[in-house]
Amino acid sequence: MLIAIEGPSIGAAPLCEPILRSLPDWFGIEEDISKYLADIDRLPTFLALSGDKVLGFLTLKQHYPRSAEILVMGSLTEVHRQGIGRALVERAEAWLLDQGVDYLQVKTLGPSRPDPGYVITRAFYQALGFEPLEEFKQIWDENNPCLVLVKKLVR
């Protein structure tokens, strides 16, 4: 499948909302979806496109001059495991390096709460070079332990 990665752009929430809503196993809480959409509208977002169809997206949040976070990312279920997530992360990393960023983090559900979908999510990030740093029960809540994964970006 031929895809193009565009961005970063601001104001992409209307293009990303259908993807968020199509992934209830990862984004099933309305309050969280609303917050993500507000963030997507104001933060740099990359889009994976096939023609004019949005297949996936990735939104970044820069915390400090040299560190950033993949705040939210998703792709349509029918295109999972086809390289779209990898392409989005690689394009975001290249852009971040151009901005002088050296470290990238991502937060996901920690392994102390078994969930088959998040086993795959963690494996995806680790395959891209992210390393688990620490699992926190205070970031989200006791039932949703947050695993922070980090990566040193290489020039």
Phi, psi and omega in degrees: 000133179271120179234156174238141175255121180246152175122183011278153176226164178249149176085027185269005184307316181298331179280332184268336184304315179301327179290313178305314183289341179275359184237063185295338178290339179249327184230070186254003183252118186303318180300320179291319178300315180299318179294315178301317181297320177297319179293317180301324181292336185245354183244159180297127183230134175258143180240138172260122186237143167239105190065235178257009180268126177278120181260335183192170180206162176213128180244135181252149172229121179268122183270320180219169182304329184250009180220144181216171182225141165283103185286316180204143176207150178195159174217156179301140183305321184292349178245011175300147177065030177240014175092001183290315178299315178300314180297320178297313181296315180298318179293319178297318179298317179299317179296316179298318177301319177297335179272359180088014180276137181250337185231138179233135177236162173214146178247138178210172180297131183284160184289347179288348171246100183301131178201117184301324179295322181280340170299317179293318179300312180297320179297322178301308182295320179294326177295336179268006175099004176282143179243138176297132179258305181195151174256130182241136175263352182270340185290309179258283172188174183304325182276349182229074180295136184261118174265125175262124175247144183230158178213134172274121180282140185248130179281000000 
